[in-house]
Amino acid sequence: MSALQRLQEKITQLKIDYEKIKHENEQLRNELLSVSGSQSEKEQQIEALRRELDEKDAEIEKIIAQVESLLA
């Protein structure tokens, strides 16, 4: 096998490997975007639950104040 043939085979293999890596990179990028999106959704849910918890705490404080006022 001549040096030129070996070089052509190596170039062909490099092209194949490059396309494979490019495809894997695109898949990883898509996975990262998906994870980022679901993380953002989770953060929004957490924030909504925190607001709800604050509202419930305020209601409890109000009820406690009313009970204390009735007992006084």
Order of alpha helices (4+ residues) and beta strands (2+ residues): alpha
